[in-house]
Amino acid sequence: MDNRIVIREYLESLTEDQELDAILPLLLIAKGFRVLATPARSKGQSQYGKDIVAIGTDQNGILSRFYCEVKGGRSRHVDSQTFYNNDGIRMSLLEAKDTPFRHAGVPAFEKLPIKYVLAHNGDIKENFRQTFDGFIADTFPDGNFERWDLDWLTYEFDRYLFNEHLIPNQIDSRLFRRVLLLIDTIDYNQVDFRQLVTNLLARLPDPQQKRKFKSAWATLVLLGQIVWSKCRQNENLYPAIDALNFLLLETWAEILRRKLDTTKIVTGEFNRLVKLHFTFLRAYFKKTSRAAALPDGLFVERSGPFEAIGYPLRSFEYLGLLIYYFQASHWFSNVTERRGSRRKALLENFHKRYLRQLLDSNSACHRPLLDSHSIPILATALYFLKCEHLSNLDRKALSNYVIGNLDSIFIIKNVSDRFPSISLNLNPLIEYVATANRPFNYSDESSLLIPILLDLMASFNLDKHWSEGIEILSKSEIDFQTAIPNIDEYDIEQRLFENHLDEEFLVESSIEYPETAQEYRELIKNRTYSPISYRSDTAGFPFLRTLAHVYYKSEFFPADVRAALSQYFARQ
């Protein structure tokens, strides 16, 4: 199939103005334009026929101002209705001409010639062409008007983004078509999307090749926009979130691999991808958070018996991603500005209040089935502890959360004779729950989760619950373990963003615990772990590490946990 057919079908499928608004600036950037204004930057304000303002060279090579009015969705075709409607094409073009646009940041901006543009992912109806042409001739007698229709957009996107970077060969063309077709289908593992991202990153140009470099980064953002718009059309945002998590993490891993994390132009372009990811997460949680916080809001009744497993799995996954979103939100106010201390405190109070409600409403958040559920549990605890103020209500909620998870482990062990599975493979767990018989490959002989819960209980001075827990655990034969990253042999940070960490850990096993929490606190007082200097933190993206732990299900590093606990107690 000709790539242009695929591209045309995609562009034509954009059903809302915002979708075309989002990708058109990417094309202009790839063409070498400087984009000064977009609908996202002027949200809630009238654009006066200037949805996008950019500076670039026209087809004659003359540097000009481009004022673009974007019409998509139901307004994508030019006909009598879309032309004469209130806020229709006619009114928008007249406003664009009559209302000046000021930009003090560009020298001699107001001296540049102007091009007025109507961009739409449709066509002009033949029975209206004469009327439209007459209006354009009268309104723009200098010939400084251009209409970028579906054919023009298809050609330009193919030339500057798709053909050059996204689908430059038959292999990637096939991958792209499969992504468009399958991205939001049930049980799709996104293997095509992942391979397409990998291929894109392998072709990422050197920053010194400025035009190609910016075009390639625009393509990465475009791919994220495509996946999001496709899933949003079908009202199923989850596959897009999963895909965009991979896109963000794999891109940062590639930057670390190439040691470009200190290159300003690279981190600047990557920051655009972070903003895009954050914006989509905000839309996802805006859509789901209210329902999730209702009583058993993360329970899906139509899933039937599977919910014995599905409810806890879904709850811990939602919780882990939510904690990342909360952490990232401290770096973005309206996506870009750093928050002041007062606003930070207000934001933290809102987050803590919502987390308390979510945990109280969903019992499955206290029911770990996998040893890897230590990750969202610990992420939640660390978020509370890193807040500048922790109220008595917060401390009580956090203590109850830790106790509740350990109690659930004991109850499940007593009723079903199983501890949380140490494997990420769900099939043995599903078989165990469905048949009540232990599969030969179900593994629960060791645990990284229980030591983390015990450590938190000792840190929170929950001495009575500690003693009760130790007494119960003393009757089991479970091997308590701690995973310590092998920083001598591996670039642990880079590996963290690439995949699930396994061989990169040195496992301390056969850990024994004293009878009292006070004895344990004395034992660990002098225990130290080698700290890790993170390039992600230096580059300004410390929150990305939480997403990597949550997404790839790699345990938090003891040095980071101990540092967070120490900082908390130092503030008390």
Residue pairs with C-beta under 8 A, 6 or more apart in sequence:
1 173
1 177
3 158
3 162
3 163
3 167
3 173
4 154
4 155
4 158
6 167
6 173
6 176
6 177
6 180
7 154
7 157
7 158
7 162
8 150
8 154
9 180
10 180
10 226
11 20
11 121
11 150
11 153
11 154
11 157
12 121
12 122
12 150
13 230
13 233
14 20
14 23
14 72
14 73
14 76
14 121
14 229
15 72
15 73
15 233
16 72
16 73
17 39
17 70
17 71
17 72
17 73
17 75
18 39
19 72
19 73
19 225
19 229
20 70
20 71
20 72
20 73
20 76
20 119
20 120
20 121
21 38
21 39
21 40
21 51
21 52
21 70
21 72
22 40
22 225
22 229
23 222
23 225
23 226
24 52
24 68
24 70
24 119
24 153
25 35
25 38
25 52
25 54
26 161
26 218
26 219
26 221
26 222
26 225
27 153
27 156
27 157
27 160
27 161
27 218
28 35
28 52
28 54
28 56
28 66
29 35
29 214
29 215
29 218
30 160
30 161
30 164
30 214
30 215
30 218
30 219
31 56
31 156
31 160
32 56
32 57
32 211
32 214
33 54
33 55
33 56
33 66
34 54
34 55
34 56
34 106
35 52
35 53
35 54
36 53
36 54
36 55
36 103
36 105
36 106
37 47
37 50
37 52
37 53
37 101
37 103
38 51
38 52
39 47
39 51
39 52
39 70
40 279
48 95
48 96
48 99
48 101
49 67
49 69
49 91
49 92
49 93
49 94
49 95
49 96
49 97
49 99
50 67
50 68
50 69
50 96
50 99
50 101
51 68
51 69
51 70
52 66
52 67
52 68
52 70
52 119
53 65
53 66
53 67
53 68
53 101
53 103
54 65
54 66
54 68
55 63
55 64
55 65
55 66
55 106
55 109
55 112
56 63
56 64
56 66
57 63
57 64
58 64
58 115
62 113
63 112
64 112
64 113
64 114
64 115
65 101
65 109
65 112
65 113
65 114
65 115
66 114
66 115
66 117
67 96
67 101
67 114
67 115
67 116
67 117
68 117
68 118
68 119
68 148
69 89
69 92
69 93
69 96
69 116
69 117
69 118
69 119
70 119
70 120
71 82
71 89
71 92
71 118
71 119
71 120
71 122
72 120
72 121
72 122
74 82
75 82
75 85
75 88
75 89
75 120
76 120
76 121
76 122
76 150
77 120
77 122
77 123
77 124
77 125
78 89
78 118
78 120
78 122
78 123
78 124
78 125
78 128
78 132
78 147
79 124
79 125
79 127
79 128
80 125
80 128
80 131
81 88
82 88
82 89
83 89
83 90
83 128
83 131
83 132
83 135
84 90
85 91
89 118
90 135
93 116
93 118
93 139
93 145
94 139
96 116
97 116
97 139
97 140
100 110
102 109
102 110
103 109
113 144
114 144
115 144
115 145
115 146
116 140
116 144
116 145
116 146
117 145
117 146
117 147
117 148
118 145
118 146
118 147
118 148
119 148
119 153
120 147
120 148
120 149
120 150
121 149
121 150
121 153
122 149
122 150
123 149
123 150
123 151
124 132
124 147
124 149
136 145
139 145
148 156
160 215
161 215
161 218
161 219
161 222
162 176
162 219
164 212
164 215
164 219
165 200
165 203
165 215
165 216
165 219
166 172
166 176
166 196
166 200
166 219
166 222
166 223
167 173
167 175
167 176
168 203
171 199
172 196
172 199
175 192
175 193
175 195
175 196
175 199
176 196
178 192
179 192
179 193
179 196
179 226
179 227
180 226
180 230
182 188
182 192
183 190
183 193
183 227
183 230
183 231
183 239
183 240
183 243
184 230
184 231
184 234
184 236
184 239
184 240
188 239
190 239
190 242
190 243
190 246
193 227
193 243
193 246
194 246
194 250
196 223
197 220
197 223
197 246
197 247
197 250
197 251
198 250
200 216
200 219
200 220
200 223
201 220
201 250
201 251
201 254
203 216
204 213
204 216
204 254
205 212
205 213
205 216
206 213
207 213
207 260
207 263
207 265
207 266
213 265
213 269
214 269
217 269
217 272
217 273
220 247
220 251
220 273
221 272
221 273
221 276
223 247
224 243
224 244
224 247
224 273
224 276
224 277
224 280
225 276
227 239
227 240
227 243
227 244
228 237
228 240
228 244
228 280
230 240
231 237
231 238
231 239
231 240
232 240
237 280
237 283
237 284
237 287
238 284
240 280
241 280
241 281
241 284
241 321
244 276
244 277
244 280
245 277
245 321
245 547
245 551
246 551
247 273
247 277
248 273
248 274
248 277
248 544
248 547
249 497
249 544
249 547
249 548
249 551
249 552
250 497
250 498
251 270
251 273
252 270
252 497
252 536
252 541
252 544
253 494
253 497
253 498
255 261
255 266
255 267
255 270
256 491
256 493
256 494
256 497
256 535
256 536
257 494
260 266
261 267
261 535
261 536
261 538
261 539
262 535
262 538
262 539
267 539
267 540
270 541
271 540
274 328
274 541
274 544
275 332
275 335
275 336
278 325
278 328
278 329
278 332
278 335
279 335
281 321
281 324
281 325
281 328
282 325
285 322
285 325
288 318
289 322
289 354
291 297
292 298
292 318
292 358
292 361
292 362
293 354
293 357
293 358
293 361
294 361
295 361
296 311
296 361
296 362
296 363
297 358
297 361
297 362
298 311
298 314
298 315
298 318
298 362
298 364
298 365
299 307
299 311
299 362
299 364
300 307
300 310
300 311
300 314
301 307
303 310
305 434
306 430
308 433
309 369
309 426
309 429
309 430
309 433
311 362
311 364
311 367
312 364
312 365
312 367
312 368
312 369
312 373
313 369
313 370
313 426
314 364
315 362
315 364
315 365
315 367
316 364
316 365
316 368
316 370
316 373
316 376
316 377
317 376
319 358
319 365
319 376
319 379
319 380
320 375
320 376
320 379
320 550
321 547
321 550
322 355
322 358
323 376
323 379
323 380
323 383
323 546
323 550
324 379
324 543
324 546
324 547
324 550
326 351
326 383
327 383
327 542
327 543
327 546
328 543
329 347
329 351
330 339
330 344
330 347
330 543
331 338
331 540
331 543
333 339
333 343
339 347
341 388
344 388
345 388
345 389
348 387
348 388
348 389
349 389
351 383
351 387
352 384
352 387
352 391
352 394
352 397
355 380
355 383
355 384
355 397
356 393
356 394
356 397
358 365
359 365
359 366
359 380
359 397
359 401
360 397
365 401
366 401
366 404
366 405
366 407
366 408
367 405
367 408
367 412
368 374
368 377
368 405
368 408
368 409
368 420
368 449
369 412
369 420
369 421
369 429
370 420
370 421
370 422
370 423
370 424
370 429
371 420
371 421
371 422
371 444
371 446
371 447
371 448
371 449
372 424
372 449
372 553
372 555
373 420
373 449
374 448
374 449
374 452
374 453
374 555
374 556
375 549
375 550
375 553
375 554
375 555
375 556
376 550
377 401
377 402
377 405
377 449
377 452
377 453
378 452
378 456
378 556
378 561
379 546
379 549
379 550
379 556
380 398
380 401
381 398
381 401
381 402
381 456
382 556
382 561
382 564
384 390
384 394
384 397
384 398
385 398
385 564
385 565
385 567
385 568
386 564
386 567
386 568
387 394
388 571
390 398
390 568
395 460
398 460
399 460
399 462
402 453
402 456
402 457
402 460
402 462
403 457
403 462
403 465
405 453
406 450
406 453
406 454
406 457
406 465
406 469
409 419
409 420
409 449
409 450
409 453
410 469
410 472
412 418
412 419
413 419
413 476
416 432
416 433
416 436
417 438
418 432
418 438
418 442
418 444
419 444
419 447
419 450
419 476
419 478
420 444
420 447
420 449
421 428
421 429
421 442
421 443
421 444
422 443
422 444
422 445
422 446
422 447
422 448
423 429
423 441
423 442
423 443
424 500
424 553
425 441
428 439
428 441
428 442
428 443
429 442
431 437
431 439
431 442
432 438
432 439
432 442
444 478
445 477
445 478
445 479
446 478
446 479
446 480
446 481
446 509
447 478
447 479
447 480
447 481
448 481
448 482
448 483
448 555
450 473
450 478
450 480
451 480
451 481
451 482
451 511
452 561
453 469
454 466
454 469
454 470
454 513
454 520
455 524
455 561
457 465
457 466
457 469
457 517
458 466
458 517
458 520
458 521
458 524
459 521
459 565
459 569
461 517
462 517
463 516
463 517
463 518
466 516
466 517
466 520
467 515
467 516
467 517
470 513
470 514
470 515
473 513
479 509
479 510
480 509
480 510
480 511
480 512
480 513
481 507
481 508
481 509
481 511
482 507
482 508
482 511
482 558
483 505
483 506
483 507
483 508
483 555
483 558
484 505
484 506
484 507
484 508
484 529
484 557
484 558
485 492
485 501
485 504
485 505
485 506
485 532
485 557
486 492
486 504
486 505
486 506
487 530
487 532
489 504
490 504
492 501
492 504
492 532
492 557
493 532
493 534
493 535
493 536
493 545
495 501
495 504
496 545
496 548
496 549
496 552
496 554
497 544
497 548
498 552
499 552
500 552
500 553
500 554
501 552
501 554
501 555
505 555
513 520
514 520
514 523
527 562
528 562
529 557
529 558
529 559
529 562
530 559
531 559
531 563
532 557
532 559
532 560
534 542
534 545
536 542
536 544
536 545
537 545
548 554
549 555
549 556
